[in-house]
Amino acid sequence: MTNFERKVYQIIVNMHLYGKNPTLNDLKRKTGKNEQEIRAAVKSLMRNDELKWDKKQKKWIF
């Protein structure tokens, strides 16, 4: 996991603890990166089974 992937992962986990799902705009604001970089990091985390999206409950699974 790269430093940026770790940062995105931690933001998602922390926001989940407070009952929120981060939006793309939240991630852009908190990381200072663009949409393409954030999407690449999230896809990498999902490929490596670090994150999963539950479509029914609409939340992240760690």
CHARMM internal coordinates of N, CA and C (Angstrom, degrees):
IC EDIT
DIST 1 N 1 CA 1.4522
DIST 1 CA 1 C 1.5370
ANGL 1 N 1 CA 1 C 108.07
DIST 1 C 2 N 1.3179
ANGL 1 CA 1 C 2 N 115.58
DIHE 1 N 1 CA 1 C 2 N 128.72
DIST 2 N 2 CA 1.4668
ANGL 1 C 2 N 2 CA 119.60
DIHE 1 CA 1 C 2 N 2 CA 178.90
DIST 2 CA 2 C 1.5272
ANGL 2 N 2 CA 2 C 109.99
DIHE 1 C 2 N 2 CA 2 C -77.47
DIST 2 C 3 N 1.3136
ANGL 2 CA 2 C 3 N 116.22
DIHE 2 N 2 CA 2 C 3 N 168.50
DIST 3 N 3 CA 1.4632
ANGL 2 C 3 N 3 CA 120.04
DIHE 2 CA 2 C 3 N 3 CA 178.19
DIST 3 CA 3 C 1.5199
ANGL 3 N 3 CA 3 C 111.51
DIHE 2 C 3 N 3 CA 3 C -60.15
DIST 3 C 4 N 1.3346
ANGL 3 CA 3 C 4 N 116.90
DIHE 3 N 3 CA 3 C 4 N -41.14
DIST 4 N 4 CA 1.4553
ANGL 3 C 4 N 4 CA 119.67
DIHE 3 CA 3 C 4 N 4 CA -179.63
DIST 4 CA 4 C 1.5283
ANGL 4 N 4 CA 4 C 111.15
DIHE 3 C 4 N 4 CA 4 C -67.13
DIST 4 C 5 N 1.3319
ANGL 4 CA 4 C 5 N 117.05
DIHE 4 N 4 CA 4 C 5 N -41.70
DIST 5 N 5 CA 1.4604
ANGL 4 C 5 N 5 CA 120.38
DIHE 4 CA 4 C 5 N 5 CA 176.87
DIST 5 CA 5 C 1.5231
ANGL 5 N 5 CA 5 C 110.50
DIHE 4 C 5 N 5 CA 5 C -61.15
DIST 5 C 6 N 1.3191
ANGL 5 CA 5 C 6 N 116.57
DIHE 5 N 5 CA 5 C 6 N -41.04
DIST 6 N 6 CA 1.4588
ANGL 5 C 6 N 6 CA 121.27
DIHE 5 CA 5 C 6 N 6 CA 178.47
DIST 6 CA 6 C 1.5314
ANGL 6 N 6 CA 6 C 110.59
DIHE 5 C 6 N 6 CA 6 C -62.28
DIST 6 C 7 N 1.3366
ANGL 6 CA 6 C 7 N 116.12
DIHE 6 N 6 CA 6 C 7 N -39.87
DIST 7 N 7 CA 1.4608
ANGL 6 C 7 N 7 CA 120.88
DIHE 6 CA 6 C 7 N 7 CA 179.34
DIST 7 CA 7 C 1.5288
ANGL 7 N 7 CA 7 C 110.81
DIHE 6 C 7 N 7 CA 7 C -64.91
DIST 7 C 8 N 1.3233
ANGL 7 CA 7 C 8 N 117.30
DIHE 7 N 7 CA 7 C 8 N -46.28
DIST 8 N 8 CA 1.4673
ANGL 7 C 8 N 8 CA 121.55
DIHE 7 CA 7 C 8 N 8 CA 178.62
DIST 8 CA 8 C 1.5288
ANGL 8 N 8 CA 8 C 109.74
DIHE 7 C 8 N 8 CA 8 C -62.00
DIST 8 C 9 N 1.3165
ANGL 8 CA 8 C 9 N 116.60
DIHE 8 N 8 CA 8 C 9 N -45.19
DIST 9 N 9 CA 1.4668
ANGL 8 C 9 N 9 CA 121.58
DIHE 8 CA 8 C 9 N 9 CA 179.17
DIST 9 CA 9 C 1.5230
ANGL 9 N 9 CA 9 C 110.52
DIHE 8 C 9 N 9 CA 9 C -58.18
DIST 9 C 10 N 1.3187
ANGL 9 CA 9 C 10 N 116.89
DIHE 9 N 9 CA 9 C 10 N -46.25
DIST 10 N 10 CA 1.4636
ANGL 9 C 10 N 10 CA 121.29
DIHE 9 CA 9 C 10 N 10 CA -177.72
DIST 10 CA 10 C 1.5214
ANGL 10 N 10 CA 10 C 111.31
DIHE 9 C 10 N 10 CA 10 C -65.61
DIST 10 C 11 N 1.3214
ANGL 10 CA 10 C 11 N 117.63
DIHE 10 N 10 CA 10 C 11 N -38.45
DIST 11 N 11 CA 1.4662
ANGL 10 C 11 N 11 CA 121.13
DIHE 10 CA 10 C 11 N 11 CA 177.20
DIST 11 CA 11 C 1.5264
ANGL 11 N 11 CA 11 C 109.70
DIHE 10 C 11 N 11 CA 11 C -62.55
DIST 11 C 12 N 1.3255
ANGL 11 CA 11 C 12 N 117.06
DIHE 11 N 11 CA 11 C 12 N -45.18
DIST 12 N 12 CA 1.4639
ANGL 11 C 12 N 12 CA 120.91
DIHE 11 CA 11 C 12 N 12 CA 179.90
DIST 12 CA 12 C 1.5270
ANGL 12 N 12 CA 12 C 110.73
DIHE 11 C 12 N 12 CA 12 C -62.70
DIST 12 C 13 N 1.3260
ANGL 12 CA 12 C 13 N 116.83
DIHE 12 N 12 CA 12 C 13 N -45.09
DIST 13 N 13 CA 1.4694
ANGL 12 C 13 N 13 CA 121.05
DIHE 12 CA 12 C 13 N 13 CA -179.93
DIST 13 CA 13 C 1.5251
ANGL 13 N 13 CA 13 C 110.42
DIHE 12 C 13 N 13 CA 13 C -62.92
DIST 13 C 14 N 1.3310
ANGL 13 CA 13 C 14 N 117.10
DIHE 13 N 13 CA 13 C 14 N -47.29
DIST 14 N 14 CA 1.4672
ANGL 13 C 14 N 14 CA 120.05
DIHE 13 CA 13 C 14 N 14 CA -178.16
DIST 14 CA 14 C 1.5222
ANGL 14 N 14 CA 14 C 111.92
DIHE 13 C 14 N 14 CA 14 C -63.00
DIST 14 C 15 N 1.3140
ANGL 14 CA 14 C 15 N 117.62
DIHE 14 N 14 CA 14 C 15 N -42.70
DIST 15 N 15 CA 1.4605
ANGL 14 C 15 N 15 CA 119.99
DIHE 14 CA 14 C 15 N 15 CA 179.27
DIST 15 CA 15 C 1.5305
ANGL 15 N 15 CA 15 C 110.47
DIHE 14 C 15 N 15 CA 15 C -67.61
DIST 15 C 16 N 1.3326
ANGL 15 CA 15 C 16 N 117.26
DIHE 15 N 15 CA 15 C 16 N -34.83
DIST 16 N 16 CA 1.4608
ANGL 15 C 16 N 16 CA 121.39
DIHE 15 CA 15 C 16 N 16 CA 177.97
DIST 16 CA 16 C 1.5262
ANGL 16 N 16 CA 16 C 110.53
DIHE 15 C 16 N 16 CA 16 C -63.17
DIST 16 C 17 N 1.3283
ANGL 16 CA 16 C 17 N 117.24
DIHE 16 N 16 CA 16 C 17 N -37.37
DIST 17 N 17 CA 1.4666
ANGL 16 C 17 N 17 CA 121.10
DIHE 16 CA 16 C 17 N 17 CA 178.63
DIST 17 CA 17 C 1.5252
ANGL 17 N 17 CA 17 C 111.88
DIHE 16 C 17 N 17 CA 17 C -61.24
DIST 17 C 18 N 1.3282
ANGL 17 CA 17 C 18 N 116.60
DIHE 17 N 17 CA 17 C 18 N -27.71
DIST 18 N 18 CA 1.4622
ANGL 17 C 18 N 18 CA 121.37
DIHE 17 CA 17 C 18 N 18 CA 178.10
DIST 18 CA 18 C 1.5283
ANGL 18 N 18 CA 18 C 112.30
DIHE 17 C 18 N 18 CA 18 C -96.13
DIST 18 C 19 N 1.3342
ANGL 18 CA 18 C 19 N 116.97
DIHE 18 N 18 CA 18 C 19 N 13.20
DIST 19 N 19 CA 1.4496
ANGL 18 C 19 N 19 CA 121.65
DIHE 18 CA 18 C 19 N 19 CA 175.20
DIST 19 CA 19 C 1.5116
ANGL 19 N 19 CA 19 C 115.23
DIHE 18 C 19 N 19 CA 19 C 77.90
DIST 19 C 20 N 1.3363
ANGL 19 CA 19 C 20 N 117.38
DIHE 19 N 19 CA 19 C 20 N 23.36
DIST 20 N 20 CA 1.4509
ANGL 19 C 20 N 20 CA 121.00
DIHE 19 CA 19 C 20 N 20 CA -178.86
DIST 20 CA 20 C 1.5212
ANGL 20 N 20 CA 20 C 110.65
DIHE 19 C 20 N 20 CA 20 C -122.81
DIST 20 C 21 N 1.3157
ANGL 20 CA 20 C 21 N 115.86
DIHE 20 N 20 CA 20 C 21 N 147.73
DIST 21 N 21 CA 1.4624
ANGL 20 C 21 N 21 CA 121.63
DIHE 20 CA 20 C 21 N 21 CA 169.98
DIST 21 CA 21 C 1.5204
ANGL 21 N 21 CA 21 C 106.73
DIHE 20 C 21 N 21 CA 21 C -102.72
DIST 21 C 22 N 1.3234
ANGL 21 CA 21 C 22 N 118.19
DIHE 21 N 21 CA 21 C 22 N 122.57
DIST 22 N 22 CA 1.4639
ANGL 21 C 22 N 22 CA 119.02
DIHE 21 CA 21 C 22 N 22 CA -179.28
DIST 22 CA 22 C 1.5207
ANGL 22 N 22 CA 22 C 111.61
DIHE 21 C 22 N 22 CA 22 C -67.52
DIST 22 C 23 N 1.3040
ANGL 22 CA 22 C 23 N 115.85
DIHE 22 N 22 CA 22 C 23 N 137.54
DIST 23 N 23 CA 1.4626
ANGL 22 C 23 N 23 CA 120.60
DIHE 22 CA 22 C 23 N 23 CA 175.12
DIST 23 CA 23 C 1.5240
ANGL 23 N 23 CA 23 C 108.48
DIHE 22 C 23 N 23 CA 23 C -85.82
DIST 23 C 24 N 1.2952
ANGL 23 CA 23 C 24 N 115.44
DIHE 23 N 23 CA 23 C 24 N 170.16
DIST 24 N 24 CA 1.4592
ANGL 23 C 24 N 24 CA 120.06
DIHE 23 CA 23 C 24 N 24 CA 176.75
DIST 24 CA 24 C 1.5264
ANGL 24 N 24 CA 24 C 109.81
DIHE 23 C 24 N 24 CA 24 C -60.70
DIST 24 C 25 N 1.3300
ANGL 24 CA 24 C 25 N 116.98
DIHE 24 N 24 CA 24 C 25 N -39.44
DIST 25 N 25 CA 1.4673
ANGL 24 C 25 N 25 CA 120.14
DIHE 24 CA 24 C 25 N 25 CA 178.31
DIST 25 CA 25 C 1.5206
ANGL 25 N 25 CA 25 C 111.71
DIHE 24 C 25 N 25 CA 25 C -64.77
DIST 25 C 26 N 1.3428
ANGL 25 CA 25 C 26 N 117.92
DIHE 25 N 25 CA 25 C 26 N -36.64
DIST 26 N 26 CA 1.4668
ANGL 25 C 26 N 26 CA 120.95
DIHE 25 CA 25 C 26 N 26 CA 175.46
DIST 26 CA 26 C 1.5187
ANGL 26 N 26 CA 26 C 110.12
DIHE 25 C 26 N 26 CA 26 C -60.56
DIST 26 C 27 N 1.3262
ANGL 26 CA 26 C 27 N 116.16
DIHE 26 N 26 CA 26 C 27 N -46.74
DIST 27 N 27 CA 1.4683
ANGL 26 C 27 N 27 CA 120.52
DIHE 26 CA 26 C 27 N 27 CA -178.58
DIST 27 CA 27 C 1.5248
ANGL 27 N 27 CA 27 C 111.05
DIHE 26 C 27 N 27 CA 27 C -66.10
DIST 27 C 28 N 1.3307
ANGL 27 CA 27 C 28 N 117.11
DIHE 27 N 27 CA 27 C 28 N -38.86
DIST 28 N 28 CA 1.4688
ANGL 27 C 28 N 28 CA 120.20
DIHE 27 CA 27 C 28 N 28 CA 178.30
DIST 28 CA 28 C 1.5325
ANGL 28 N 28 CA 28 C 110.35
DIHE 27 C 28 N 28 CA 28 C -63.14
DIST 28 C 29 N 1.3180
ANGL 28 CA 28 C 29 N 116.21
DIHE 28 N 28 CA 28 C 29 N -42.62
DIST 29 N 29 CA 1.4679
ANGL 28 C 29 N 29 CA 120.66
DIHE 28 CA 28 C 29 N 29 CA -179.12
DIST 29 CA 29 C 1.5381
ANGL 29 N 29 CA 29 C 111.53
DIHE 28 C 29 N 29 CA 29 C -67.60
DIST 29 C 30 N 1.3232
ANGL 29 CA 29 C 30 N 116.57
DIHE 29 N 29 CA 29 C 30 N -42.46
DIST 30 N 30 CA 1.4661
ANGL 29 C 30 N 30 CA 120.53
DIHE 29 CA 29 C 30 N 30 CA -175.69
DIST 30 CA 30 C 1.5304
ANGL 30 N 30 CA 30 C 113.46
DIHE 29 C 30 N 30 CA 30 C -77.14
DIST 30 C 31 N 1.3338
ANGL 30 CA 30 C 31 N 117.70
DIHE 30 N 30 CA 30 C 31 N -27.07
DIST 31 N 31 CA 1.4616
ANGL 30 C 31 N 31 CA 119.95
DIHE 30 CA 30 C 31 N 31 CA -178.13
DIST 31 CA 31 C 1.5202
ANGL 31 N 31 CA 31 C 113.02
DIHE 30 C 31 N 31 CA 31 C -101.34
DIST 31 C 32 N 1.3211
ANGL 31 CA 31 C 32 N 117.17
DIHE 31 N 31 CA 31 C 32 N -24.64
DIST 32 N 32 CA 1.4545
ANGL 31 C 32 N 32 CA 120.44
DIHE 31 CA 31 C 32 N 32 CA -176.22
DIST 32 CA 32 C 1.5212
ANGL 32 N 32 CA 32 C 113.21
DIHE 31 C 32 N 32 CA 32 C 76.36
DIST 32 C 33 N 1.3210
ANGL 32 CA 32 C 33 N 116.81
DIHE 32 N 32 CA 32 C 33 N 14.31
DIST 33 N 33 CA 1.4686
ANGL 32 C 33 N 33 CA 121.75
DIHE 32 CA 32 C 33 N 33 CA -178.98
DIST 33 CA 33 C 1.5239
ANGL 33 N 33 CA 33 C 109.72
DIHE 32 C 33 N 33 CA 33 C -105.32
DIST 33 C 34 N 1.3344
ANGL 33 CA 33 C 34 N 115.60
DIHE 33 N 33 CA 33 C 34 N 167.21
DIST 34 N 34 CA 1.4603
ANGL 33 C 34 N 34 CA 119.20
DIHE 33 CA 33 C 34 N 34 CA -179.97
DIST 34 CA 34 C 1.5334
ANGL 34 N 34 CA 34 C 110.60
DIHE 33 C 34 N 34 CA 34 C -89.67
DIST 34 C 35 N 1.3261
ANGL 34 CA 34 C 35 N 115.12
DIHE 34 N 34 CA 34 C 35 N 173.11
DIST 35 N 35 CA 1.4653
ANGL 34 C 35 N 35 CA 121.74
DIHE 34 CA 34 C 35 N 35 CA -176.09
DIST 35 CA 35 C 1.5181
ANGL 35 N 35 CA 35 C 112.45
DIHE 34 C 35 N 35 CA 35 C -58.88
DIST 35 C 36 N 1.3139
ANGL 35 CA 35 C 36 N 117.01
DIHE 35 N 35 CA 35 C 36 N -41.95
DIST 36 N 36 CA 1.4652
ANGL 35 C 36 N 36 CA 120.92
DIHE 35 CA 35 C 36 N 36 CA -177.30
DIST 36 CA 36 C 1.5311
ANGL 36 N 36 CA 36 C 111.04
DIHE 35 C 36 N 36 CA 36 C -62.36
DIST 36 C 37 N 1.3321
ANGL 36 CA 36 C 37 N 117.66
DIHE 36 N 36 CA 36 C 37 N -43.15
DIST 37 N 37 CA 1.4687
ANGL 36 C 37 N 37 CA 121.27
DIHE 36 CA 36 C 37 N 37 CA -179.86
DIST 37 CA 37 C 1.5258
ANGL 37 N 37 CA 37 C 111.28
DIHE 36 C 37 N 37 CA 37 C -66.74
DIST 37 C 38 N 1.3276
ANGL 37 CA 37 C 38 N 116.59
DIHE 37 N 37 CA 37 C 38 N -39.24
DIST 38 N 38 CA 1.4605
ANGL 37 C 38 N 38 CA 120.56
DIHE 37 CA 37 C 38 N 38 CA -179.95
DIST 38 CA 38 C 1.5260
ANGL 38 N 38 CA 38 C 110.25
DIHE 37 C 38 N 38 CA 38 C -67.73
DIST 38 C 39 N 1.3290
ANGL 38 CA 38 C 39 N 116.94
DIHE 38 N 38 CA 38 C 39 N -44.77
DIST 39 N 39 CA 1.4663
ANGL 38 C 39 N 39 CA 120.28
DIHE 38 CA 38 C 39 N 39 CA 179.04
DIST 39 CA 39 C 1.5291
ANGL 39 N 39 CA 39 C 111.32
DIHE 38 C 39 N 39 CA 39 C -61.57
DIST 39 C 40 N 1.3123
ANGL 39 CA 39 C 40 N 117.27
DIHE 39 N 39 CA 39 C 40 N -39.29
DIST 40 N 40 CA 1.4703
ANGL 39 C 40 N 40 CA 121.07
DIHE 39 CA 39 C 40 N 40 CA 178.43
DIST 40 CA 40 C 1.5268
ANGL 40 N 40 CA 40 C 110.68
DIHE 39 C 40 N 40 CA 40 C -63.90
DIST 40 C 41 N 1.3224
ANGL 40 CA 40 C 41 N 117.10
DIHE 40 N 40 CA 40 C 41 N -41.47
DIST 41 N 41 CA 1.4659
ANGL 40 C 41 N 41 CA 121.26
DIHE 40 CA 40 C 41 N 41 CA 179.89
DIST 41 CA 41 C 1.5270
ANGL 41 N 41 CA 41 C 110.58
DIHE 40 C 41 N 41 CA 41 C -65.93
DIST 41 C 42 N 1.3356
ANGL 41 CA 41 C 42 N 117.36
DIHE 41 N 41 CA 41 C 42 N -44.46
DIST 42 N 42 CA 1.4630
ANGL 41 C 42 N 42 CA 121.05
DIHE 41 CA 41 C 42 N 42 CA -179.97
DIST 42 CA 42 C 1.5349
ANGL 42 N 42 CA 42 C 110.57
DIHE 41 C 42 N 42 CA 42 C -65.05
DIST 42 C 43 N 1.3266
ANGL 42 CA 42 C 43 N 117.39
DIHE 42 N 42 CA 42 C 43 N -41.62
DIST 43 N 43 CA 1.4652
ANGL 42 C 43 N 43 CA 120.25
DIHE 42 CA 42 C 43 N 43 CA 177.76
DIST 43 CA 43 C 1.5261
ANGL 43 N 43 CA 43 C 111.05
DIHE 42 C 43 N 43 CA 43 C -62.00
DIST 43 C 44 N 1.3205
ANGL 43 CA 43 C 44 N 116.26
DIHE 43 N 43 CA 43 C 44 N -40.18
DIST 44 N 44 CA 1.4573
ANGL 43 C 44 N 44 CA 120.28
DIHE 43 CA 43 C 44 N 44 CA 178.36
DIST 44 CA 44 C 1.5331
ANGL 44 N 44 CA 44 C 110.66
DIHE 43 C 44 N 44 CA 44 C -64.14
DIST 44 C 45 N 1.3171
ANGL 44 CA 44 C 45 N 116.85
DIHE 44 N 44 CA 44 C 45 N -42.27
DIST 45 N 45 CA 1.4701
ANGL 44 C 45 N 45 CA 120.82
DIHE 44 CA 44 C 45 N 45 CA 178.30
DIST 45 CA 45 C 1.5298
ANGL 45 N 45 CA 45 C 110.74
DIHE 44 C 45 N 45 CA 45 C -63.48
DIST 45 C 46 N 1.3193
ANGL 45 CA 45 C 46 N 116.68
DIHE 45 N 45 CA 45 C 46 N -38.20
DIST 46 N 46 CA 1.4602
ANGL 45 C 46 N 46 CA 120.09
DIHE 45 CA 45 C 46 N 46 CA 179.13
DIST 46 CA 46 C 1.5285
ANGL 46 N 46 CA 46 C 111.25
DIHE 45 C 46 N 46 CA 46 C -71.00
DIST 46 C 47 N 1.3352
ANGL 46 CA 46 C 47 N 117.03
DIHE 46 N 46 CA 46 C 47 N -38.22
DIST 47 N 47 CA 1.4717
ANGL 46 C 47 N 47 CA 121.03
DIHE 46 CA 46 C 47 N 47 CA 177.39
DIST 47 CA 47 C 1.5199
ANGL 47 N 47 CA 47 C 111.11
DIHE 46 C 47 N 47 CA 47 C -62.66
DIST 47 C 48 N 1.3265
ANGL 47 CA 47 C 48 N 116.30
DIHE 47 N 47 CA 47 C 48 N -36.37
DIST 48 N 48 CA 1.4639
ANGL 47 C 48 N 48 CA 121.20
DIHE 47 CA 47 C 48 N 48 CA -178.13
DIST 48 CA 48 C 1.5287
ANGL 48 N 48 CA 48 C 112.12
DIHE 47 C 48 N 48 CA 48 C -88.44
DIST 48 C 49 N 1.3336
ANGL 48 CA 48 C 49 N 117.15
DIHE 48 N 48 CA 48 C 49 N 10.34
DIST 49 N 49 CA 1.4682
ANGL 48 C 49 N 49 CA 123.38
DIHE 48 CA 48 C 49 N 49 CA 178.61
DIST 49 CA 49 C 1.5251
ANGL 49 N 49 CA 49 C 113.57
DIHE 48 C 49 N 49 CA 49 C 60.03
DIST 49 C 50 N 1.3216
ANGL 49 CA 49 C 50 N 116.84
DIHE 49 N 49 CA 49 C 50 N 28.82
DIST 50 N 50 CA 1.4624
ANGL 49 C 50 N 50 CA 120.95
DIHE 49 CA 49 C 50 N 50 CA 173.97
DIST 50 CA 50 C 1.5260
ANGL 50 N 50 CA 50 C 109.84
DIHE 49 C 50 N 50 CA 50 C -83.10
DIST 50 C 51 N 1.3314
ANGL 50 CA 50 C 51 N 116.38
DIHE 50 N 50 CA 50 C 51 N -34.67
DIST 51 N 51 CA 1.4590
ANGL 50 C 51 N 51 CA 123.33
DIHE 50 CA 50 C 51 N 51 CA -179.50
DIST 51 CA 51 C 1.5202
ANGL 51 N 51 CA 51 C 109.73
DIHE 50 C 51 N 51 CA 51 C -130.19
DIST 51 C 52 N 1.3266
ANGL 51 CA 51 C 52 N 115.39
DIHE 51 N 51 CA 51 C 52 N 147.81
DIST 52 N 52 CA 1.4568
ANGL 51 C 52 N 52 CA 121.66
DIHE 51 CA 51 C 52 N 52 CA 171.70
DIST 52 CA 52 C 1.5188
ANGL 52 N 52 CA 52 C 107.26
DIHE 51 C 52 N 52 CA 52 C -140.03
DIST 52 C 53 N 1.3365
ANGL 52 CA 52 C 53 N 115.97
DIHE 52 N 52 CA 52 C 53 N 147.02
DIST 53 N 53 CA 1.4507
ANGL 52 C 53 N 53 CA 121.66
DIHE 52 CA 52 C 53 N 53 CA 178.89
DIST 53 CA 53 C 1.5191
ANGL 53 N 53 CA 53 C 108.94
DIHE 52 C 53 N 53 CA 53 C -105.09
DIST 53 C 54 N 1.3337
ANGL 53 CA 53 C 54 N 116.84
DIHE 53 N 53 CA 53 C 54 N 121.90
DIST 54 N 54 CA 1.4562
ANGL 53 C 54 N 54 CA 121.98
DIHE 53 CA 53 C 54 N 54 CA 176.35
DIST 54 CA 54 C 1.5238
ANGL 54 N 54 CA 54 C 107.86
DIHE 53 C 54 N 54 CA 54 C -88.03
DIST 54 C 55 N 1.3351
ANGL 54 CA 54 C 55 N 116.41
DIHE 54 N 54 CA 54 C 55 N 106.95
DIST 55 N 55 CA 1.4606
ANGL 54 C 55 N 55 CA 121.23
DIHE 54 CA 54 C 55 N 55 CA -175.38
DIST 55 CA 55 C 1.5292
ANGL 55 N 55 CA 55 C 112.12
DIHE 54 C 55 N 55 CA 55 C -66.95
DIST 55 C 56 N 1.3167
ANGL 55 CA 55 C 56 N 117.04
DIHE 55 N 55 CA 55 C 56 N -34.29
DIST 56 N 56 CA 1.4648
ANGL 55 C 56 N 56 CA 119.75
DIHE 55 CA 55 C 56 N 56 CA -177.76
DIST 56 CA 56 C 1.5279
ANGL 56 N 56 CA 56 C 111.34
DIHE 55 C 56 N 56 CA 56 C -70.18
DIST 56 C 57 N 1.3299
ANGL 56 CA 56 C 57 N 116.62
DIHE 56 N 56 CA 56 C 57 N -46.89
DIST 57 N 57 CA 1.4630
ANGL 56 C 57 N 57 CA 120.74
DIHE 56 CA 56 C 57 N 57 CA -178.22
DIST 57 CA 57 C 1.5210
ANGL 57 N 57 CA 57 C 112.66
DIHE 56 C 57 N 57 CA 57 C -89.70
DIST 57 C 58 N 1.3159
ANGL 57 CA 57 C 58 N 115.95
DIHE 57 N 57 CA 57 C 58 N -9.57
DIST 58 N 58 CA 1.4667
ANGL 57 C 58 N 58 CA 122.89
DIHE 57 CA 57 C 58 N 58 CA -179.73
DIST 58 CA 58 C 1.5174
ANGL 58 N 58 CA 58 C 112.00
DIHE 57 C 58 N 58 CA 58 C 53.82
DIST 58 C 59 N 1.3591
ANGL 58 CA 58 C 59 N 114.20
DIHE 58 N 58 CA 58 C 59 N 56.03
DIST 59 N 59 CA 1.4663
ANGL 58 C 59 N 59 CA 119.64
DIHE 58 CA 58 C 59 N 59 CA 176.78
DIST 59 CA 59 C 1.5306
ANGL 59 N 59 CA 59 C 109.62
DIHE 58 C 59 N 59 CA 59 C -151.15
DIST 59 C 60 N 1.3245
ANGL 59 CA 59 C 60 N 115.48
DIHE 59 N 59 CA 59 C 60 N 162.57
DIST 60 N 60 CA 1.4555
ANGL 59 C 60 N 60 CA 121.98
DIHE 59 CA 59 C 60 N 60 CA 179.32
DIST 60 CA 60 C 1.5072
ANGL 60 N 60 CA 60 C 110.53
DIHE 59 C 60 N 60 CA 60 C -80.99
DIST 60 C 61 N 1.3244
ANGL 60 CA 60 C 61 N 115.59
DIHE 60 N 60 CA 60 C 61 N 145.71
DIST 61 N 61 CA 1.4667
ANGL 60 C 61 N 61 CA 122.84
DIHE 60 CA 60 C 61 N 61 CA 175.32
DIST 61 CA 61 C 1.5185
ANGL 61 N 61 CA 61 C 106.38
DIHE 60 C 61 N 61 CA 61 C -118.80
DIST 61 C 62 N 1.3253
ANGL 61 CA 61 C 62 N 116.11
DIHE 61 N 61 CA 61 C 62 N 133.89
DIST 62 N 62 CA 1.4653
ANGL 61 C 62 N 62 CA 121.23
DIHE 61 CA 61 C 62 N 62 CA -176.81
DIST 62 CA 62 C 1.5039
ANGL 62 N 62 CA 62 C 111.04
DIHE 61 C 62 N 62 CA 62 C -105.00
END
COOR INIT
IC SEED 1 N 1 CA 1 C
IC BUILD
